[in-house]
Amino acid sequence: MSTPGKRPAQTSAIAAALASVVLGLVVVAATFMQWVDLASVGLAPLNPNGFGVHNGRYAETLGTQLTLGWFTVTLGLLIIVGGLAALYGLVRRVGAPHPGFATVAGAGVGVVVMAGAVPVRPLGLTLPLGKIGATSAAADVGEPTAGLFLMLAAALTSVVLGLLGVLLTGRGAERQPARRLLAIAIVVGAVVGVVAVALVWWWLGRDAATSIHGLGRATLGFGSGAPRQVA
């Protein structure tokens, strides 16, 4: 027989787990949306998403890059898995659900760090500077778009739901272990986010200072005057 207050708490936890799954899907989907608007600097065709440029012709020319999209998709899937694990534990009563919620919170923190870093260096964290003829000084050009803010909002909400889920399910003898696991997950998520930003920053800007090549037939660069296109 359930104790008073247990059933409402379980219902809230189930709702949080379901919402976490949806938010994980949003994070994955937002990775493929436009993140930065480069129209203000005359590079609108190159408007990047989480994997670089979403225009197929330019993306093929730039080649596969180490971008934040690989990390945000991975963490988005981890949010989904954490939500499903928590939901399974709540519905089937198999195992404790709080590890799943801790996973949701930790993965969400990682995405928050990455999505929050892009507005600081929009171009430098989305496109290979050297390959588009830009210097490291151009890393902060561009404007973040709705796709990036959607990801940030979904990640922040997943952190809140993860925290709420741990508080709702990590009770009694499991209270301290659950909170300890939550703290570890948050720290790990933050470290992953910082390391990912640092790696992508280095990768995309590693040859910016010496590169003189553009995009083959579409050579784009920063300098005096408007970006140019050469045959």
C-alpha positions in Angstrom: 0.0 0.0 0.0 1.4 3.4 -1.0 2.1 6.0 1.6 0.5 9.4 1.5 2.2 11.6 -1.0 4.1 8.8 -2.7 1.7 8.5 -5.6 1.7 12.2 -6.6 5.5 12.2 -6.4 5.7 9.1 -8.6 3.3 10.7 -11.1 5.5 13.8 -11.2 8.6 11.7 -11.6 7.0 9.8 -14.5 6.1 13.1 -16.2 9.6 14.4 -15.7 11.1 11.2 -17.3 8.7 11.5 -20.3 9.6 15.2 -20.7 13.3 14.4 -20.6 12.9 12.0 -23.5 11.2 14.7 -25.5 13.9 17.3 -24.6 16.6 14.9 -25.7 14.9 14.6 -29.1 14.8 18.4 -29.2 18.5 18.7 -28.5 19.3 16.2 -31.3 16.9 18.0 -33.8 18.3 21.4 -32.9 21.8 20.3 -33.7 20.7 20.1 -37.4 19.1 23.5 -37.3 20.9 26.7 -38.2 23.0 28.0 -35.3 24.6 31.1 -36.6 23.5 33.8 -39.1 26.4 35.1 -41.1 24.4 37.4 -43.4 25.8 40.5 -41.6 29.3 39.6 -42.9 28.2 38.6 -46.4 28.6 34.8 -45.8 24.9 33.9 -45.7 25.3 30.7 -47.8 27.6 29.3 -45.1 25.1 29.7 -42.2 26.3 26.8 -40.0 24.5 24.3 -37.9 26.0 22.0 -35.3 27.9 20.0 -38.0 29.2 23.0 -40.0 27.4 24.4 -43.0 24.0 22.9 -43.8 24.3 23.9 -47.4 25.3 20.5 -49.0 27.6 22.0 -51.7 29.7 23.9 -49.2 29.6 21.1 -46.6 31.0 18.7 -49.1 33.8 21.1 -50.0 34.7 21.8 -46.4 34.8 18.1 -45.6 34.0 16.3 -42.3 35.0 18.4 -39.3 35.2 18.0 -35.6 32.3 20.1 -34.6 30.1 20.6 -31.5 27.3 18.7 -33.2 28.9 15.4 -32.7 28.9 16.1 -28.9 25.5 17.6 -28.7 23.9 14.7 -30.6 25.7 12.2 -28.3 24.5 14.0 -25.1 21.0 14.4 -26.6 20.8 10.7 -27.0 22.2 10.3 -23.5 19.3 12.5 -22.2 16.9 10.2 -24.0 18.5 7.1 -22.6 18.5 8.6 -19.1 14.8 9.5 -19.4 13.9 6.1 -20.6 15.9 4.4 -17.9 14.2 6.5 -15.2 10.8 5.8 -16.8 11.5 2.1 -16.8 12.5 2.1 -13.2 9.3 4.0 -12.2 6.8 2.0 -14.2 8.3 -1.5 -13.9 9.7 -0.9 -10.5 13.0 -2.5 -11.6 16.0 -0.8 -10.1 16.3 2.8 -8.9 15.1 5.6 -11.2 17.4 8.3 -9.9 20.5 7.2 -11.9 18.5 7.9 -15.0 17.6 11.3 -13.8 21.2 12.1 -12.8 22.2 11.1 -16.3 19.6 13.5 -17.8 20.9 16.4 -15.6 24.6 15.7 -16.3 24.1 15.4 -20.1 22.0 18.6 -20.0 24.8 20.5 -18.3 27.2 19.4 -21.0 24.9 20.7 -23.7 24.3 24.0 -21.8 28.1 24.6 -21.7 28.5 24.0 -25.4 25.4 25.9 -26.6 26.3 28.7 -24.3 29.8 29.0 -25.7 28.7 29.4 -29.3 27.3 33.0 -29.0 30.7 34.0 -27.6 32.6 32.7 -30.7 29.9 32.1 -33.3 32.1 31.5 -36.3 35.1 30.1 -34.5 33.0 27.3 -32.9 31.1 26.3 -36.0 33.2 26.6 -39.2 36.9 25.8 -40.0 38.3 29.3 -40.2 41.3 28.5 -42.4 39.2 26.7 -45.0 36.9 29.7 -45.5 39.8 32.1 -45.7 39.2 33.7 -42.3 41.7 34.6 -39.6 41.3 33.9 -35.9 40.2 37.5 -35.4 37.0 36.7 -37.3 36.0 34.0 -34.7 33.5 36.2 -33.0 31.5 37.3 -36.0 28.0 36.1 -36.7 24.7 36.1 -34.8 23.2 33.1 -32.9 19.8 32.0 -34.2 16.6 30.5 -32.8 17.9 26.9 -33.4 20.8 27.5 -30.9 18.6 29.1 -28.3 16.1 26.2 -28.7 18.8 23.8 -27.9 20.0 25.9 -24.9 16.4 26.1 -23.5 15.9 22.3 -23.9 19.2 21.5 -22.2 18.5 23.9 -19.3 15.0 22.3 -18.9 16.5 18.8 -18.9 18.9 19.9 -16.1 16.0 21.1 -14.0 14.0 17.9 -14.7 17.0 15.8 -13.8 17.4 17.6 -10.5 13.6 17.3 -9.8 13.6 13.6 -10.7 16.5 12.9 -8.3 14.7 14.8 -5.5 11.5 12.9 -6.1 12.9 9.4 -6.3 16.1 9.5 -4.2 14.5 9.3 -0.8 15.1 7.4 2.4 18.2 5.3 2.4 18.9 6.3 -1.2 18.9 10.0 -0.5 22.6 10.6 0.0 23.8 8.2 -2.7 21.3 9.7 -5.2 22.5 13.3 -4.5 26.2 12.2 -4.6 25.5 10.6 -8.0 23.8 13.7 -9.2 26.7 15.9 -8.2 29.1 13.6 -10.0 27.0 13.6 -13.1 26.8 17.4 -13.1 30.6 17.8 -12.7 31.3 15.2 -15.4 28.8 16.9 -17.8 30.4 20.3 -17.2 33.9 18.9 -17.8 32.8 17.2 -21.0 31.3 20.4 -22.2 34.4 22.4 -21.5 36.7 19.8 -23.1 34.4 19.6 -26.2 34.5 23.4 -26.6 38.3 23.5 -26.3 38.8 20.7 -28.8 36.4 22.1 -31.4 38.0 25.6 -30.9 41.4 24.2 -31.6 40.3 22.0 -34.5 38.4 24.6 -36.4 41.0 27.3 -35.9 44.2 25.3 -36.1 45.2 26.6 -39.5 43.4 29.9 -39.6 46.6 32.0 -39.3 48.5 30.5 -42.3 45.7 29.4 -44.6 45.5 31.1 -48.0 43.0 28.7 -49.5 39.3 29.2 -49.6 36.6 26.9 -51.0 38.0 26.1 -54.4 35.6 27.8 -56.9 33.9 29.7 -54.1 36.7 31.4 -52.2 35.4 33.4 -49.2 37.4 35.4 -46.9 37.6 38.3 -44.5 39.6 41.4 -45.0 39.2 44.8 -46.5 36.0 45.0 -48.5 33.2 42.5 -49.0 33.8 38.7 -49.3 34.8 37.8 -52.8 34.1 34.9 -55.1 36.6 33.8 -57.7 36.3 31.4 -60.6 
